[in-house]
Amino acid sequence: MTDAKWENLIFMIEEKFGIAKRNKESVEISQDSKGEGIMGEIESIEFKTPNGQMKIERIGRPKIIDKKVLSTKRIGGKVAVDYIYSEDEKSYKVKLYRQVEGGEWQEMDVSSLT
C-alpha cells in the first residue's frame, strides 16, 4: 500500500468514524545473520464503528532485493540465509483487528468485509 493510499484510507476512516487513537513507532522487525537489527515501523489507528472498536495497522519494512545462502559442505556446518535490503524502498503490510471481550485484539480477514 502506497503512502497516498494509506493517507486516503486514514482520511476516509476519520471522516466516517473519527479516530480515537493514532500511534507510530519504530521497531526491530528481524535480525540479519550478523546479528544486526533490521528496523521497521508500525503505524496504527484505532476507531469506533457500529461493529465495535477496530484497529488498522500498517507494518513497513525495507524491501528485500536479494538473498544469499551461507553454508559449508562440512557435517554440522552452519547454514544461514543473509537477506540484502534496499536502502530506499519499503514494503508494507496492512492488518485489521477487532477488539473482543477482555480488551484483546483479534485479527480479521479483510476479504470477509466485502
C-alpha positions as CSV (number, residue, x, y, z in Angstrom):
1,M,0.0,0.0,0.0
2,T,1.5,3.3,-1.1
3,D,1.7,6.3,1.2
4,A,-1.0,8.1,-0.8
5,K,-3.4,5.2,-0.5
6,W,-2.7,4.9,3.2
7,E,-3.3,8.6,3.8
8,N,-6.6,8.4,1.8
9,L,-7.7,5.4,3.9
10,I,-7.0,7.4,7.1
11,F,-8.9,10.3,5.8
12,M,-11.9,8.2,5.0
13,I,-11.9,6.5,8.4
14,E,-11.6,9.9,10.1
15,E,-14.4,11.3,8.1
16,K,-16.8,8.4,8.6
17,F,-15.9,7.2,12.2
18,G,-13.4,9.6,13.8
19,I,-10.0,8.5,15.0
20,A,-9.8,7.6,18.7
21,K,-6.0,6.9,18.8
22,R,-3.1,7.2,16.3
23,N,0.3,5.7,17.0
24,K,3.6,5.4,15.0
25,E,6.6,3.6,16.4
26,S,9.9,2.3,15.1
27,V,10.6,-1.4,16.0
28,E,13.1,-4.1,15.2
29,I,11.5,-6.4,12.7
30,S,14.2,-9.0,12.4
31,Q,17.9,-9.6,12.5
32,D,20.4,-10.5,9.8
33,S,23.0,-13.3,10.0
34,K,25.5,-11.0,11.7
35,G,23.0,-10.1,14.5
36,E,22.4,-6.6,13.3
37,G,18.8,-5.4,13.7
38,I,16.6,-4.6,10.8
39,M,14.4,-1.6,11.7
40,G,10.8,-1.1,10.5
41,E,7.9,1.0,11.6
42,I,4.4,0.2,12.7
43,E,1.6,2.8,12.3
44,S,-1.7,2.0,13.9
45,I,-5.1,3.7,14.1
46,E,-7.9,2.9,16.4
47,F,-11.5,3.9,15.7
48,K,-15.0,3.0,16.9
49,T,-17.6,1.5,14.4
50,P,-21.1,0.2,14.8
51,N,-19.5,-3.3,15.0
52,G,-17.2,-2.3,17.9
53,Q,-13.7,-1.0,18.4
54,M,-11.4,-1.6,15.4
55,K,-7.7,-1.1,14.7
56,I,-5.9,-0.9,11.4
57,E,-2.1,-1.4,11.4
58,R,0.4,-0.7,8.6
59,I,3.8,-2.5,9.0
60,G,6.6,-1.2,7.0
61,R,10.0,-2.8,6.5
62,P,12.9,-2.4,4.0
63,K,12.3,-4.3,0.7
64,I,14.3,-7.5,0.2
65,I,16.1,-7.2,-3.1
66,D,18.3,-10.4,-2.8
67,K,19.2,-13.3,-0.6
68,K,22.4,-15.2,-0.1
69,V,22.6,-18.7,1.3
70,L,25.7,-19.1,3.5
71,S,26.6,-22.7,4.1
72,T,29.5,-25.1,4.3
73,K,30.0,-28.6,2.9
74,R,31.2,-29.9,6.3
75,I,29.0,-32.0,8.5
76,G,27.4,-29.9,11.2
77,G,28.3,-26.7,9.5
78,K,26.4,-23.5,10.0
79,V,23.7,-22.7,7.4
80,A,22.3,-19.2,7.3
81,V,20.3,-17.0,4.9
82,D,21.5,-13.4,4.6
83,Y,19.0,-11.0,3.0
84,I,20.0,-7.9,1.2
85,Y,17.7,-5.0,1.9
86,S,17.0,-1.9,-0.2
87,E,18.2,1.4,1.2
88,D,15.3,3.5,-0.1
89,E,12.4,1.1,-1.0
90,K,10.0,-0.3,1.6
91,S,7.3,-2.9,1.5
92,Y,4.1,-2.6,3.6
93,K,1.6,-5.0,5.1
94,V,-1.8,-3.9,6.4
95,K,-3.7,-5.8,9.1
96,L,-7.2,-5.2,10.5
97,Y,-8.1,-6.0,14.1
98,R,-11.4,-6.0,16.1
99,Q,-11.4,-5.7,19.9
100,V,-13.1,-8.7,21.6
101,E,-14.3,-9.1,25.1
102,G,-11.4,-8.7,27.6
103,G,-9.8,-6.0,25.6
104,E,-7.7,-8.3,23.3
105,W,-7.3,-7.6,19.6
106,Q,-8.4,-10.4,17.2
107,E,-7.1,-10.2,13.6
108,M,-9.8,-10.1,10.9
109,D,-9.8,-11.3,7.4
110,V,-10.1,-8.3,5.1
111,S,-11.8,-10.3,2.4
112,S,-14.7,-11.0,4.7
113,L,-15.6,-7.3,4.7
114,T,-16.7,-7.1,1.1
